[in-house]
Amino acid sequence: MNTIFVLIVVNLLKDQDWSKKMKYIVTIEETCSQDFVVEADNIDEAKDIAIERYDLGDFILDDPCVTEKLMSVRNDSNEEECTNWFEF
């Protein structure tokens, strides 16, 4: 009986596609920065003006400098297999 079981398992295993690779989701996050000049009476007003101009689309990063790059990788079929965010 053990021989039959072993033969069945061997036949099942030989039919497997062992070259099939697993799929992983790679997420990349970049932090970019660019300086803008704001004229204001104080720092709080400068902040408010900057937020308003950003919301209006006046401040667009056209020559950004990447200051940080982070990556996370997770298994497409097993959410528990994942990395923490890491800098690269």
C-alpha positions as CSV (number, residue, x, y, z in Angstrom):
1,M,0.0,0.0,0.0
2,N,2.9,2.4,0.7
3,T,4.3,1.7,-2.7
4,I,1.1,2.8,-4.4
5,F,0.9,6.0,-2.4
6,V,4.5,6.8,-3.3
7,L,3.9,6.2,-7.0
8,I,0.8,8.4,-6.9
9,V,2.8,11.2,-5.2
10,V,5.7,10.9,-7.6
11,N,3.3,11.1,-10.6
12,L,1.6,14.1,-9.2
13,L,4.9,15.8,-8.5
14,K,6.4,15.1,-12.0
15,D,3.4,16.8,-13.6
16,Q,4.0,20.1,-11.7
17,D,5.4,23.0,-13.5
18,W,8.3,23.7,-11.2
19,S,9.6,26.6,-13.4
20,K,6.5,28.7,-12.7
21,K,7.5,31.8,-10.8
22,M,5.4,33.5,-8.2
23,K,4.1,37.0,-8.6
24,Y,5.1,39.7,-6.3
25,I,3.8,43.2,-6.0
26,V,6.5,45.9,-5.7
27,T,5.5,49.3,-4.5
28,I,7.8,52.2,-4.8
29,E,7.4,55.5,-3.1
30,E,9.5,58.6,-3.9
31,T,9.7,61.8,-1.9
32,C,10.6,64.7,-4.1
33,S,11.3,68.3,-3.1
34,Q,11.7,71.7,-4.7
35,D,12.1,75.1,-3.3
36,F,9.6,78.0,-3.9
37,V,9.9,81.6,-2.8
38,V,6.9,83.2,-1.0
39,E,6.8,86.8,0.2
40,A,4.9,87.2,3.5
41,D,4.9,89.2,6.7
42,N,5.5,86.1,8.9
43,I,6.1,82.3,8.7
44,D,2.4,81.4,9.3
45,E,1.3,83.7,6.5
46,A,4.1,82.2,4.3
47,K,2.7,78.7,5.1
48,D,-0.9,79.7,4.3
49,I,0.1,81.4,1.0
50,A,2.2,78.3,0.0
51,I,-0.8,76.0,0.7
52,E,-3.1,78.2,-1.3
53,R,-0.8,78.5,-4.2
54,Y,-0.2,74.7,-4.2
55,D,-3.9,74.1,-4.2
56,L,-4.3,76.5,-7.1
57,G,-1.7,74.6,-9.1
58,D,0.9,77.4,-8.9
59,F,3.5,75.3,-7.2
60,I,4.2,72.3,-9.4
61,L,7.5,70.4,-9.1
62,D,9.0,70.8,-12.5
63,D,12.6,70.1,-11.6
64,P,12.2,67.9,-8.5
65,C,15.0,66.5,-6.5
66,V,14.3,62.9,-5.2
67,T,15.2,63.0,-1.5
68,E,14.0,59.6,-0.5
69,K,13.1,56.3,-2.3
70,L,11.2,53.5,-0.4
71,M,10.2,50.1,-1.6
72,S,7.9,47.4,-0.3
73,V,7.4,43.9,-1.7
74,R,4.5,41.5,-1.1
75,N,3.4,38.1,-2.4
76,D,0.5,38.5,-4.8
77,S,-1.2,35.3,-3.4
78,N,-0.1,35.5,0.2
79,E,-0.5,38.9,1.9
80,E,1.4,37.7,5.0
81,E,4.6,37.4,2.9
82,C,5.8,40.9,2.7
83,T,8.7,43.2,3.5
84,N,8.6,46.3,5.6
85,W,9.3,49.6,3.7
86,F,13.0,49.9,3.1
87,E,15.2,52.6,1.6
88,F,17.0,51.8,-1.6
